Amino acid sequence: MSLFGTGTGIPLGSMNRSQYHAVIDAMLMNSGAGLPALASQTQGFPVQASARADALMVEAAGSQTVPENATMGEWIDGVVNSPDGLRKLAFAMHPVLKNRLDYHAIGRNNVLVVDEITTGDVPYYDLDVPEFGAVWIAGRGEPVAVQANVRRVNFPTSAVAALQGVPYEDITIRRFSLFDRAKERVAIAIAITEDDAIIGVGGIVETAAAASAAAGINSIVSSPNLNRNVLAELWKRITRNQLQVGSYIMSPVQYAEILKWSANELDQVTLNKQIETGHIGGYYGVPLLVSNRVNEGKVFAVTTPDKFGRLPERKTVEVKVFDNPTKLRYDLLAWEQVGFGVFNTAGVAQADIPANV
């Protein structure tokens, strides 16, 4: 059955989410006046349509799998057949109210290179042959020789999981697709767990920066506030190791200090861009990565992912649904098997800056 009066001819049962929302907006704008004619003009909600909708929802709740969009489409088709069906449909499909933005993963997208590991494979990585400088050509003897000492590193993988329960009754109470949103939320929980292990407090980036400072490679920059001199010092520590700066990583607290810079720190062109766009996406061509998982008292400069570390991924994120009848709920389990490792501690530099919360 297609939607009356829209001219689209799209079956309601086959609409995607964006099409549903577009239909809902049109319903809400036209509710009370000029509603398209319905197939039935009888007063009251049809008993058959209501019973069919309830049966579908009960059947979906008792199934061993997640209710599919086709089941929801059949329920919508039954509701639309009622005189007040469009209004009920618009009310029932009101989008979920979000109190914050969904988290965007930084570690796997901007800091490390993701390597897909096949079943049974071991995530071993071989380091490059050490570099040596130019030597004098020996006139009567052998030239200076450097013995290659190729090393191998291993980044072991482990399981990362998140579990969320969905009560049976919430399937019929909630106005949005609860299963779809629950899947998204457990996947977001996995992304947060990954970033905690990569860029979070005690993560591999912070640990590698501390190891680099302890080895005398990149000393830690200390400053009472974040200014352009701090970013320049971090840039210098990375580039003097024959590396390119791939990104600056910081918390929103430190990023706010950049937004407070005046003409003393930025040229007029950059200031104009800041006023027009409302934010600075990069500093001298280097992306500024912001995450609330980063230590608020630290700012990091990291080289490009291919010269810094690896994320061996043996099993991609998978969401499993288990029926838990004794607790009257479905359990949604998201899990993956990954590892995290930095092979080049020279590729990260750290600045310690008090957080002005």
C-alpha positions in Angstrom: 0.0 0.0 0.0 1.3 3.4 -0.9 0.9 6.6 1.0 -2.3 8.5 0.1 -1.9 11.9 -1.4 1.9 12.0 -1.5 2.3 11.1 -5.1 5.4 9.0 -4.3 3.8 5.6 -4.6 6.3 4.2 -2.1 5.0 1.3 -0.1 5.1 2.2 3.6 6.5 -1.2 4.5 9.6 -0.6 2.3 10.4 3.0 3.3 13.7 3.7 5.0 14.1 5.8 8.1 14.7 9.1 6.3 11.6 8.6 4.2 9.6 7.8 7.3 10.8 11.0 9.0 9.9 13.0 5.9 6.4 11.5 5.9 6.0 12.2 9.6 7.0 15.9 9.1 4.4 16.2 6.4 1.8 14.6 8.7 2.5 16.9 11.6 2.4 20.0 9.3 -0.9 18.9 7.8 -2.5 17.5 10.9 -6.0 18.8 11.5 -6.4 20.3 8.0 -6.2 18.9 4.6 -5.3 15.3 5.6 -5.4 12.9 2.7 -8.5 10.8 2.4 -8.1 7.4 4.1 -9.4 4.1 2.9 -11.8 3.9 5.8 -14.0 6.8 7.0 -15.6 5.1 9.9 -15.3 6.6 13.4 -13.0 4.9 15.9 -10.0 2.8 15.5 -10.8 -0.4 13.5 -10.8 -3.4 15.7 -9.1 -5.6 13.1 -6.3 -3.2 12.4 -5.7 -2.7 16.2 -5.7 -6.4 16.9 -3.3 -7.0 14.0 -0.9 -4.3 15.2 -0.9 -5.7 18.7 -0.4 -9.3 17.4 2.6 -8.1 15.3 4.2 -6.4 18.3 3.7 -9.4 20.6 5.0 -11.7 17.9 8.1 -9.4 17.5 8.7 -9.3 21.2 8.6 -13.1 21.6 10.7 -13.8 18.6 14.3 -15.0 18.9 15.6 -12.3 16.5 15.4 -8.6 16.3 12.1 -7.3 14.8 12.8 -6.4 11.2 11.7 -3.2 9.3 9.3 -5.4 7.3 7.4 -6.2 10.5 7.2 -2.6 11.4 6.1 -1.8 7.9 3.2 -4.2 8.2 2.2 -2.6 11.5 2.3 0.9 9.9 0.2 -0.3 7.0 -2.4 -1.5 9.5 -2.4 1.7 11.4 -2.8 3.9 8.4 -6.0 2.1 7.5 -7.7 3.8 10.5 -9.4 7.2 10.3 -7.0 8.7 12.8 -4.1 6.5 11.7 -1.8 9.3 10.3 -1.9 11.2 13.5 -1.2 8.1 15.6 1.6 7.1 13.2 3.2 10.6 13.5 3.0 10.4 17.2 4.3 6.9 17.5 7.3 7.5 15.2 8.5 10.7 16.8 12.3 10.6 16.7 14.2 9.9 19.9 15.2 12.9 21.9 19.1 13.0 22.2 20.7 14.8 25.0 24.2 14.6 23.5 25.9 14.0 20.2 26.9 10.4 19.3 30.6 9.8 20.0 33.0 9.9 17.1 35.9 7.5 17.2 39.3 9.1 16.8 41.8 6.4 17.6 41.1 4.0 14.8 40.4 6.7 12.3 43.2 9.2 12.9 45.9 7.8 15.2 46.5 4.1 14.3 46.4 2.1 11.1 43.8 -0.7 11.2 45.1 -4.1 10.1 42.6 -6.9 9.4 44.1 -10.1 10.8 42.8 -13.4 9.3 41.8 -16.3 11.5 44.9 -18.0 12.9 47.3 -15.3 11.9 49.6 -13.8 14.5 49.9 -9.9 14.5 53.7 -9.8 14.2 55.3 -6.7 12.7 58.9 -6.3 11.5 60.6 -3.0 12.1 62.6 -1.4 9.3 66.4 -1.8 8.9 68.0 0.9 11.1 69.2 4.0 9.3 72.9 5.0 9.3 74.6 8.1 8.1 77.1 8.6 5.3 80.6 7.2 5.8 84.0 8.0 4.3 85.1 5.7 1.5 88.1 3.8 2.8 91.2 4.3 0.7 93.0 1.1 1.6 90.6 -0.7 3.9 87.0 -1.7 4.3 84.4 1.0 4.7 82.6 1.4 8.0 79.9 -1.2 8.3 76.7 -1.2 10.3 75.2 -4.5 11.2 71.4 -4.6 10.5 69.5 -5.5 13.6 65.9 -6.0 12.4 63.5 -6.4 15.3 60.0 -7.9 15.4 57.1 -6.7 17.6 53.9 -8.4 18.5 50.6 -6.6 19.4 48.4 -9.2 21.0 44.6 -9.0 20.6 41.9 -9.3 23.2 38.2 -9.1 23.4 36.4 -5.8 23.9 32.7 -6.1 24.7 29.6 -4.1 25.8 26.3 -5.4 27.0 22.9 -3.7 27.1 19.5 -5.1 28.1 16.2 -4.2 26.3 13.1 -5.0 28.4 10.3 -6.7 26.5 7.8 -4.0 27.5 10.0 -1.2 26.1 9.6 -2.7 22.6 5.9 -1.7 22.5 6.2 1.5 24.7 9.1 3.3 22.9 8.2 5.5 19.9 11.4 4.9 18.1 13.0 1.7 16.8 14.5 0.6 20.1 16.6 -2.3 18.7 18.3 -0.1 16.1 19.1 2.5 18.6 20.4 0.0 21.1 22.7 -1.5 18.5 24.1 2.0 17.8 24.6 2.6 21.5 26.5 -0.6 22.2 28.7 0.1 19.1 29.3 3.6 20.5 30.3 2.0 23.8 32.9 0.0 21.9 34.3 3.1 20.2 34.6 4.9 23.6 36.4 1.8 25.0 38.8 1.8 22.1 39.6 5.5 22.4 40.2 5.1 26.2 42.8 2.5 25.3 44.4 4.7 22.6 44.1 8.4 23.6 42.6 8.2 27.0 44.2 8.6 30.4 46.9 5.8 30.6 46.3 4.9 27.0 49.0 3.9 24.5 49.5 7.5 23.3 50.2 8.8 26.8 52.3 5.8 27.7 54.4 6.1 24.5 54.9 9.9 25.2 56.1 9.1 28.7 58.5 6.4 27.4 59.8 8.8 24.7 60.5 11.4 27.4 62.2 8.8 29.7 64.4 7.6 26.8 65.5 11.2 26.1 63.9 11.2 22.6 61.1 13.8 23.1 61.2 15.8 26.3 57.9 17.0 27.8 56.9 20.6 27.2 55.6 22.4 30.3 53.6 25.6 30.0 51.0 27.5 32.2 48.7 27.8 29.1 48.3 26.5 25.6 49.8 29.0 23.1 51.3 28.8 19.7 54.8 28.4 21.2 53.7 25.1 22.8 52.4 23.8 19.5 55.6 24.9 17.8 57.7 23.1 20.4 55.7 19.9 19.9 56.0 20.2 16.2 59.8 20.6 16.5 60.1 17.5 18.6 58.4 15.4 16.0 60.0 16.8 12.9 63.6 16.6 14.3 63.1 12.8 14.3 62.5 12.9 10.5 58.8 12.5 11.0 55.8 14.5 9.9 53.2 15.8 12.4 50.0 14.1 11.7 47.7 15.7 14.3 47.4 17.5 17.6 45.3 15.7 20.1 43.7 17.5 23.0 40.6 17.7 25.2 37.8 20.4 24.7 39.3 22.2 27.7 42.5 22.8 25.9 40.8 23.4 22.6 38.9 26.3 24.2 42.2 28.0 24.9 42.9 28.1 21.2 39.5 29.7 20.6 40.6 32.5 23.0 43.7 33.4 21.1 43.9 37.0 19.9 45.8 38.7 17.1 48.9 38.2 19.2 48.7 34.4 18.5 47.0 34.3 15.1 47.3 36.3 12.0 44.3 38.3 10.8 43.3 35.9 8.1 43.0 33.0 10.6 41.1 35.2 12.9 38.6 36.1 10.2 38.2 32.4 9.4 37.6 31.7 13.0 34.9 34.3 13.2 33.2 33.1 10.1 33.3 29.3 10.8 33.2 29.4 14.6 36.1 27.0 15.1 39.6 26.2 13.9 39.9 22.8 12.2 43.7 22.9 11.8 46.8 24.7 12.8 49.3 25.4 9.9 47.9 22.4 8.1 47.9 20.0 11.1 44.5 18.7 12.1 43.3 19.5 15.7 41.6 16.4 17.1 39.4 17.0 20.1 37.9 14.3 22.4 36.6 14.3 25.9 38.5 11.1 26.5 41.9 12.9 26.4 43.6 13.9 29.7 42.5 17.5 30.2 46.0 18.5 31.4 47.9 17.2 28.4 48.2 18.0 24.7 49.9 15.5 22.3 51.5 15.8 18.9 51.4 12.6 17.0 53.0 11.6 13.7 51.0 10.1 10.8 49.4 6.7 11.6 51.6 4.7 9.2 54.7 5.8 11.1 53.2 5.5 14.6 51.2 2.4 15.5 48.9 -0.4 14.5 45.4 -1.7 15.5 45.3 -5.4 14.6 41.6 -6.3 14.2 41.0 -10.0 14.3 37.2 -9.7 14.6 35.2 -6.6 13.6 32.4 -5.3 15.8 29.5 -7.8 15.9 26.2 -7.3 17.7 24.5 -10.4 19.0 21.0 -10.5 20.4 20.1 -13.1 23.1 16.6 -13.8 24.5 16.6 -13.6 28.3 13.1 -14.7 29.3 13.9 -15.1 33.0 14.5 -11.4 33.2 11.9 -10.4 30.6 14.4 -8.7 28.2 16.7 -9.1 25.3 20.5 -8.8 25.8 22.4 -7.0 23.1 26.1 -7.9 23.2 28.6 -6.0 21.0 32.1 -7.4 20.9 35.3 -7.3 18.9 38.8 -8.7 19.1 41.5 -6.1 18.6 44.9 -5.0 19.8 46.7 -1.7 20.2 50.3 -0.9 19.8 52.9 1.8 19.2 56.1 0.8 17.5 57.7 4.3 17.2 57.8 6.3 20.4 59.7 9.0 18.6 56.4 9.8 16.9 54.7 11.4 19.9 55.4 14.4 22.0 53.6 15.6 25.1 52.9 19.0 26.7 51.8 19.3 30.3 49.4 22.3 30.7 47.2 22.9 33.7 43.5 22.5 32.8 41.5 25.7 33.3 38.1 24.1 33.9 
